[in-house]
Amino acid sequence: MEEKKGEYKAIIDPLDYPETLETEMLKTGKNPDYRLFKGKARAVKDQEIESGEMPKARYTSGSDGFKEYPKYHEKNKDSHSYNSSMGSTKDRGNSHSSSSQSKDDAELSKNKRKIGKEEQTEVAGAFFENKVDDNTHHLNAAGAAIDVSRRRQKTRKIPMSVRKPVSQYLAFIKSPFKNRSPLLFFPYPSYVGEKKDEFDRVFYKPQEDLGPLTMRFKISENTNIYNAMVNASKAAGMYLVGEKQMLKKKRITQGLTDSDSSDEEEDPNQNNFNLLFSGSIKDDILKTLKEYQKINHFPKSFNLGRKDAMWRNYLQVAQKYPVEYDFCPKTYIFPEDEEEFEDDRNDPDYDPEEDLKLWIFKPSASSCGKGIKIVGRDDPIGKHKRGFVISEYIANPHLIEGRKYDLRVYVLVVSYDPLIIYLYDDGLARFATEKYTLDEDEFENRFVHLTNYSVQKNADGYTQNKNRSANNLRAGKWSLKTLQKVFEDHGKDYKSVKRRMKDLIIKMIIAVEPPIVDGIEESGMTTNLCYELYGFDIIIDSNLKPWILEVNISPSFSSSSPFDKTLKTKLICDILTIVGLKPANHEKYENEQKKKLRSKVLGHSSEEKKNCSKQIEDLSSGELDEEDFNLIMDYEEQIRRVQNFELIFPVKKNFKKYMKFFAEKRYKNQLLWSHIKNPLVDLESLYM
């Protein structure tokens, strides 16, 4: 095939899809033909590389997440053209000669298996310290270096779902109890392919009947916009705050609109939302939240999401209860644990014939397999002295058909004070593509030892699940329901494994409860306005013992397959139905707050000062104030809205078992546990 000189194709950002589809839609107003943009080709966008240098990359950055500056060697600009890993297509207009292509493919295949056993670069060092240099380069599959960091800071993917219309009917679910407000019900969007079971208390109202009441959701600038969250919200009749501004920015980025054109004003209702999807949150955000608003994170949840912080909180309880807290691999935080790590690694009594010990090197605040490598007894750690942890490697994982796998388990916490935890009834089993081995020559092979989808999708033999049930046993990602069936077909007790997983999930969340409750109190919130979904990454060893590897406080809602799309959309709908969103008259609420403020200033407030230091002993009286009554009724209503989740804590049979692990006795926990044991409210008299 004839080469076309001076033309280059590159992956601009492995996390970002091209805007080709959306551009066509914006220009024509019609849905484009998706068949023209199948598979990975959708992740490719044309980009001319100004430099003629050919990087000599040891491995592909961006595809597996590990960032490293390439080492360049000079190549004649006019004698080579390079293609992306997506392969050649006629319309791209460039190709390799067959001999050059095969040589490049062989080198790429070799390079993709590397994780960088040699010295670490300065860029990686900055990354481990949770700082990425502004001039970070990514490598495409052909090895071309592209500066994407500034672009990523300025723009984010605006998916096509943002343009979708909002449902003109809202579904509400009535409380089974008297004098309680209805809450928004989240039906599944039509593409899910199944109808969500509706309670007999669900009723529908057209948008025009709501009058001044509105239901709105907002996606903050510091988080990704996922189709699943937008589709779930719009299908429930919620309007997206700032939608016009998002689409305008998109058109400007695509060159379809002049950045100086009119109607650039911000949405006047920027803060009039019922639901906020956000990244990390700060106290100033929490202090401005209104009583009817909900946000998807708790303050200080990094205590669970950062590997170093999670280990510190875990260890604090494990030192007191070492027998019960034995479900996390021993972890060393650098630099503080460096000496201990070296002493353990150089144990003179160590016998590799009896017990091969390996460790795994991880950045403290990363995900998607970034910067991970296997460390042996004699392997150098490198020059990095902070920003990473080293954990004992589970070298005896349970295998299915010779492949290693781990689990992504979804856990919902709707309150930390009192603590209420739910477990989703499905999730993901993520498989390595190549068969597991402890051969030292394969320690650097990411397709053997890492199970992250962001890594495995680049393997030559990776197979995608093409159906909603994810029951293709050759695929790299299964549903947990499929895994359970395989366990049972092979005589393995999956139910016992699941019971142990519930146990370690509850214990881990109890371990991080103290700092998160402190964060809630410091924020000044008087009522709970937060909820949080966690992605627990759990591995099962050859003895069928589950271990927590890490916890993601912002699990991805991106959809790489029909199963992903279905699972994650249903997950969001089920979460938001449990959380409970109230319709509100934003203007009326603001006016009432201003009146209250004026009354306080003038000293005319009739509100009595609440006693903020309730004592646990007060529960013995059996008398409940309004706050206590509402806490119990909110709980009773909530557990009657649950679908596809299981309440795992507190329940009548387990709160006594776990109460000893709490660092502090809290009034609201004791109140709820007392009610669960012996109802403090006569529910029968309150039923409608």
Buried (B, 14 or more C-beta within 10 A) or exposed (E): EEBEEEBBBBBBBBBBBBBBBBBBBBEEEEEBEEEEBEEEBBBBBBBEBEEBBBBEBBBBBBBBBBBBBBEBEEBEBEEBBBBBBBBBEEEBEBBBEEEBBEEBBEBBEEBBBBBBBEEBBEBBBBBBBEEBBEEBBBBBBBBBBBEBBEEBEEBBBBBBBBBBEBBEBBBBBBBBBEEBEBBBBBBBBEEBEEEBEBBEBBEBBEBEEBEEBBBBBBBBEEBBBBBBBBBBBBBBBBBBBBBBBBBBBBBBBBEBBEEEEEEEEEBEBEBBBBBBBBBBBEBEBBEEBBEBBBBBBBBBBBBBBBBBBBBBBBBBBBEEEEEBBEBBBBBBBBEEBBEEBEEBBEEEEEEEEEEBBBBBBBBBBBBBBBBBBBBBEEBEBBEBEBBBBBBBBBBBBBBBEEBBBBBBBBBBBBBBBBBBBBBBEBBBBBBBBBEBBBEEEBBBBBBBBBBBBBBBBBBEEBBBBEEBBBBBBEBBBBBBBBBBBBBEEEEBEBEEBBEBBBBBBBBBBBBBBBBBBBBBEEBEBEEBBBBBBBBBBBBBEEEBBBBBBBBBBBBBBBBBBBBBBBBBBBBBBBBBBBBBBBBBBBEEBEEEEEEEEEEEEEEEEEEEEEEEEBEEEBBEEEEBEEBBEEBBBBBBBBBEBBBBBEBBBBEEEBBEEBBEBBBEEBBBBBBBBBBBEEEBBEEEEBEE
